[in-house]
Every structure is written in C-alpha cells, then in structure tokens.
C-alpha cells in the first residue's frame, strides 16, 4: 500500500460534505449534483475511501451492486493534492479486493480520461460495445 495513507470500505467514515464538494464542483460527470442526491447515492451503494495520516479523506469511490450479478464502479475521485501519490491505485486495488469474494462476474465503469489507470487492473473496452445501450431520463 501507499505509505501514510489508509484504505477503508467503512461507509461511516465517508466525509459526505467533502465528497459532495468534490463531485458537485470538480467532477465533470457530477457537476451541480445536489447534496441530497449524493447522500442518497452513498446510502444505496458500497463506499470506499482513502485517508491521509491526519485522518482527512483524500479519495472516494462507490460501487452500485446487487453483490451477486452486477457491479458498477462510479464516482471515483482523488483530491488534487493527493494525485500522483499512488492513492488512486490504492483506491482501485481496495475496491477490487472488496468485490473479489462476491460471485459478481464483471465490474463495469465509464471514464473519459483514466483508461490507463483502469487498464492496469484488467479493465478493457467492452468486447461488444453494441450490446450496451443507455437511456437518459428527463430530470424533474
């Protein structure tokens, strides 16, 4: 692991205010996400984080899963001050290790800019991208 940092899958440790600020203000996929929406997403997901030696959260990820057939890795974020230190790798390794004992056969994710990171852990483009479809719902 990375010296000075700790990974955890304990959802009670998540700094919800910090995660909301990161995602709603800095993440291209979640700009403007409301706090109550983020809190509901946290409550309905498996959550992961990395903390520095001052017990400040420096990274976050969540997985939407039924823990049997499907897992979607999303909202992966590393604080700008911690980037380049191996924290992102620590986060992804921890998530995969936590999901490994489950009977889930595949983990899906979407990324615009971190293909290289995920490829190091066996993620690859879909063998048949024509099989996957998306429906966007209008927001109320």
N, C-alpha and C positions, 0 to 999 in steps of 0.2 A: 504494500500500500504506500501512500504518499506520506512522508514524514510531516507531522504537525497537523494532519487532518484526520477526521473520523467520519466514516460512512455509517448511516443508520437507516433502517426501514421502519422506525418507530414514528408513526403518524403524529403522535402527541408532541414530538419535538419540532415539528414544522413551524417556522415563523411565518404565519399566514399573512401578516401585513407586508413583510419583506417579499414573499413570493408574489403576492398580488402586485406590488410596485414593480418588481422585475418584469413580470409578464405583461401587465397592462401598459407600462411605459416604455419598455425596451425590446420586447419580443415582437418581431414582425407578424407573427401569427395570432397574437392575442392583444394587440393594441386596443386600448379602450375597454377591455373586459371589466365588467362590474365586479366589485368585491364579493357581493352575494353569489354571483355566478362562480367565481373562483373558489369560494368556500364550499359551495355545493359540489364542485368538481373534486376537491380534496376529499370531501366526505364520502364520495362514491367511488374512490379509487384507492389503489395501493400507492403509498407515497414514500419517497426516498429523498435523502439529503446528505450533504457533506458539511461538516462543521470544522472551523479552524480551532486552534488551541485556546482561543478566547471564548469558545462556545458560540461563535457567531455563524449562522448558516451562510455558506458560500456557494451552494449549488442545490438544485432541486430537479426532480423528475417524478412523473406519475405514470402509472400503468392502469388502463381500463381493461378489466379482465373478468371472466366468469371463473377463472382459476382451473378450468378444465379443458376448454377447446380453443380459446381465443385470448390474445393479449395485444394491446395497442400501447406502445411506448410513446408518450407525448409530454409536452411542456418541459422539455429538457432545457435547463438554463444554468449557466455558470456565471457568477458575478464577474464583472470585468476585471476587478483587482486580483481574482484568483485564476484567471485564464492563463494558460501556458505553464501551469504548475503541475499538471497531471490530474487535477481534480475532476475534469470531465471523464477521463479514463477510469478513475476510481469510481465515479458515479455509475457509469455504464457497466463496469465489472460487477459492482454490487447488485445492480438491478438484475442482471442475468443470473448471478448466483442465487438470488432470492427466488427467481422464477424457475430455475433448473429442476427442482424436485417435483414441480407440478407436471401433470400429464399434457400440458399445452404443447402443441406440435410446432407452432410458429409464433413469432412476435413480429408485428407489423409496425412501421413508423413512416413518417413523412418528414423530409428535410429539404431545405433549399440550399444549404451551404455546409453541411457537416458529413457529407458522404464518406470522406476519408476516415473520419473518426469511427463511424459505424462499421465500415468495411473491416477494420481491424478486429471486430468482434463477430465476424461472419455474416453481417447483413449484406445483402446484394439486391440489385434490381430484381423485380418480380420476373419469374421465368415467362409469364404470360400476362403482361400488363393489361391486355384486352379483357381479362376476366374480371378486373376490378372496376367498379363503377361508383360514382358519387352523386348524391342528390343533395343540393343545397336548399335548405328550408328558409323561408322568409322569416325575419326576426319580428317579433311583436312590438 
